[in-house]
Amino acid sequence: MSMNNQGRPSAPVDTGGVAEHPTFTGNKALAMEEPLLFETGRMDVCGVDLDEPEDFAPALGNHARKAVPDLPALTEPEAMRHYVRLSSKNYAIDAGLYPLGSCTMKHNPRLNEKMARLPGFGDIHPMQPLSTVPGAVELIAELAHWLVTMTGMSAVAMSPKAGAHGELCGMMAIKAAHTAAGRDPKIVLVPESAHGTNPATAALLGYKVVAIAAREDGTVDPAAVKARIAEHEGDIAGIMLTNPNTCGLFERDIIAMAEAIHAADGYFYCDGANFNAIVGKARPGDLGVDAMHINLHKTFSTPHGGGGPGAGPVVLSERLAPFAPLPFLRKEGDGITWVESESELKDGERPFGRMTAFHGQMGMYVRALAYMKSHGADGLKQASEDAVLNANYVRVGLQDLMSLPFGQRWCMHEVLFDDSFLKDTGVTTLDFAKAMIDEGYHPMTMYFPLVVHGAMLIEPTESESRSSLDLFIATMRDLVMSAQKGETGRFKGAPFHAPRGRLDETRAARSPVLKWERPTSRDVQPQAAE
Amino acid sequence: MRYLPLSETDRTDMLARVGISDIDEIFVDIPKSARIDGLLDLPRRQGEFAVERDMSRMAGKNVAASSVPFFVGAGAYKHHVPASVDHLIQRSEFLTSYTPYQPEVTQGTLQYLFEFQTQVAALTGMEVANASMYDGSTGTAEAVLMAHRVTRRNKAVLSGGLHPHYRQVVEGLSSMAGDRVEALGADPSGTEDILAAIDEETSCVVVQSPSVYGHLIDLKPIAEKAHAHGALLIAVFTEVVSLGLVESPGAQGADIVVGEGQSIGNGLNFGGPYVGLFATRQKFIRQMPGRLCGETVDSNGKRGFVLTLSTREQHIRRDKATSNICTNSGLCCLAFTIHMTLLGGNGLAKLARINHANAVKLKGMLEIVPGVSVVNDTFFNEFTVKLPKPAHGVVEALADKGVLGGVPVSRLEPGKSALENLLLVAASEVNSHEDRAAFVTALKEVLA
């Protein structure tokens, strides 16, 4: 029997032309406003059932906290509602195309999540005896094998916690190698198109960053590299190059640049952020790379999680392999040893130190390996090819309307436009991006790379179907034509349909409010500790 | 391939649309000598079931913490995480979202980061907290760099009670960056005189409480001496649950508080991903590393949140940035903040009392085992046990008997004979009386 026994089927009603009333709550049906948890939480509820311990003699000395932390709680049903409502205010890959160039928002397979939660991976302690975790060491060794095979490198430092941490690790290995050779060069070359983390990493280690301008076609000119090397002869620590680069182009003279830097006793650090374009197509080791981090959260699909956690293992050339930080894998015949301390070192092993307390991002290793095993050598190659094909399909679909800064040429996994197609429309790159939000798309990467004016970097990834790309292209074309027709209203105040309109970032930075403060007239007093 | 939506027909049609017949024509810029002919020497694709079977086989070789009496700590702790936490962090809208650079469509992430910052500030007793670091150890290294920026000095003094791995992370980065580190010797008794090491060249003093050996350290005199010499006190913790019961570092005068947040909301995961907590005084915010979320209003005057003060960060400042960090521990922050929301301040305090009570009980049971003594007078949920023989072998023998009985200090500080017999033992709310009894029985057998 049906539960719907009202007997009054609904039907559209003539509203007399009134489209929308403001609501009393500020909610709009499924779009709910949600206060801060501190505004609905209370000090006298708890979402976890805990039994007060029996009497015991504390051993805190005179260090007991005088008042409990002033933090209200929510019970479980309240917490569920709070966070589910917050989640509804987020854009996500699972909800739509997320064309952030340089970020690789591809599908995150749920098998990977399930595997990471197996108790034998998720519920093991980094400091329990290694004899009780042989499967963990086996997994790390297998992932390491996939990584060095894909990249054609000699070794991999697994522990870096994110891409930028991997950069730091790679550059520390380079510095350690110079020190071991009795050298102390001061210069690191970094193209202007590089991610900001590259110069920041080099500077962190005390290096002076010398920028290399991009040439007309968006790639790095080997003549410029050689000129900088000559200017700083004897003082070159290395170069940090991204390949494919941040303009979405493969650096076709990469081998010549690698040879030049090696001839100057420098090392070639490759930012591996865009490795996803060439997995199975080319191996960085064959291009002269000495160190390259791999963003497991990009190329190998571990979730971005709203900004982390990432994982950034660094593959190393034979020259840098001895300097890999602790802990590292040692392979001897069929045996694998997880080397944790200097007391276990053998001849030739010269770790420069330690990047983090434990073994790195095990939870991400599990997910990445599940992804690799699922794809296999054939699927990984296909994924790269599809990512590149999708990007070029978008490029071809938009190049007559939008402007390509480097002309009509093949791109890799992402396509870069500049803002000259918006000239004299009164619409900026930012306006254009915000109008995309109203159409149901997350904007592409904007104003990066810095070498292109009003840059718009689109990376569709291999996860998009053809029909999804067709709709995206059609929508982008509609928006471009609308801007060029002078329909600025669609753009200037956009987004109009998002959970929030444009936010005042200047105000946020001028007088920062970085946490909730309890209203001064305290209606709830925190309880004293017992 | 189940993750790739393009069909062969799509590929053929799309290649035609871009004007070619073979995908390799697009990869023309890759030098011929470097192109891969055929496939990499790796296994072929596998279906979901095959991958699951293969990986479950590996996982099955490991002893999971929940399956045995478990007393391992030393920087990562086994706690119970409510089921709702893991459910919520797997919502697509959280799991598969990017860094909230477009605040209009990422208010969910931004609001929980704001809530997270509020919680971390309250727990540490500080004025502001950032949106997290990778983990406690890397956060500590960042704190030292920040202190150097604030004081314009470059010598850090590290307590001998600091987790040795944290010390190594700081030392590694400092030596590469050309900064100085004075690390005091291992302090298993909790009696070092760190005040004597502070001088006019000191940028910061780094003190962990509870120390890696479990001692609760009085931070006030250290803060006073540091401040008198123009230095900062960096207070470190590895067990955030302790802040429910132990006086906050902020109340004791710390300038930067940094620590590991794994215990709340996050599983052990063999060491990562974890979540570094980082808090400081308002006056230092422009020298802080990492992301910050701030409150503002939108074009309609409604409250909203944005990432702010990004002029400190690498994507704006490049080689002048305060740090090279580019991510935070987003989803681990979310897990932390949900679990913390379920607990609230009072719940955390009660959880901390349970942890402390279980540690007190365990201490009482262990110290009557013949030949065994406990080093600590004060502790929270972890303490140092002195055994009559090297701890490494004892731990292995305990594992053979199905008890994971702690971390030998020699694993953290290898090659130091004075530390060889010391064992770090941690208790938490997951330990039952039966677990403790099994530990004691096994220890007696191993030492007999």
Interface residues (C-beta under 8 A of the other chain):
Chain A: G26 E34 L36 L37 F38 G41 R42 M43 D44 V45 C46 G47 V48 L50 D51 E52 P53 E54 F56 A57 P58 A59 L60 G61 N62 H63 A64 R65 K66 V68 P69 D70 L71 P72 A73 L74 T75 E76 A79 M80 H82 Y83 V84 L86 S87 S88 K89 N90 Y91 A92 I93 D94 A95 Y98 L100 C103 M105 H107 N108 P109 L111 E113 K114 M115 A116 R117 L118 P119 G120 F121 G122 D123 I124 H125 P126 M127 Q128 P129 S131 T132 V133 P134 G135 A136 E138 L139 E142 W146 T149 M150 K161 A162 G163 A164 H165 E167 L168 M172 K175 A176 H195 G196 T197 P199 A200 T201 A202 A203 L204 L205 G206 V209 L249 F250 E251 R252 I254 I255 I278 G280 K281 A282 R283 D286 L287 P303 H304 G305 G306 G307 G308 P309 G310 A311 P325 L326 E340 S341 E342 S343 E344 F352 G353 R354 M355 T356 A357 F358 H359 G360 Q361 M362 G363 M364 V366 L369 A370 M372 K373 S374 H375 G376 A377 D378 G379 L380 K381 Q382 A383 E385 D386 V388 L389 N390 N392 Y393 R395 V396 G397 W410 A433 K434 I437 H442 P443 F448 E462 S463 E464 S465 R466 S468 G493 P495 A498 P499 R500 G501 R502 L503 D504 E505 R507 A508 A509 P512 V513 L514 K515 W516 P526 Q527 A529 E530
Chain B: M1 R2 Y3 L4 P5 L6 D10 R11 D13 M14 L15 R17 V18 G19 I23 E25 I26 F27 V28 D29 I30 P31 S33 A34 R35 I36 L39 L40 D41 L42 P43 R44 R45 Q46 E48 A50 V51 E52 D54 M55 S56 R57 M58 A59 G60 K61 N62 V63 A64 A65 S66 S67 F70 V72 G73 A74 G75 A76 K78 P82 S84 D86 L88 I89 Q90 R91 S92 E93 F94 L95 T96 S97 Y98 T99 P100 Q102 P103 E104 V105 T106 Q107 G108 T109 Q111 Y112 F114 E115 Q117 T118 Q119 A121 A122 L123 V128 A129 A131 S132 Y134 D135 G136 S137 T138 L145 H163 H165 Y166 Q168 V169 E171 G172 L173 S175 M176 A177 G178 S209 L216 D218 L243 G244 L245 V246 E247 S248 A251 E260 G267 L268 N269 F270 G271 G272 P273 Y274 V275 I285 R291 L292 C293 G294 E295 T296 V297 D298 S299 N300 K302 G304 F305 V306 T308 L309 S310 T311 E313 Q314 H315 I316 R317 R318 D319 K320 A321 S323 N324 I325 C326 T327 N328 S329 G330 L331 C332 L334 I338 M340 T341 L342 L343 G344 G345 N346 G347 L348 A349 K350 L351 R353 I354 H356 A357 N358 A359 V360 K361 K363 N376 D377 T378 F379 F380 V395 E396 A399 L404 V407 R411 P414 G415 E429
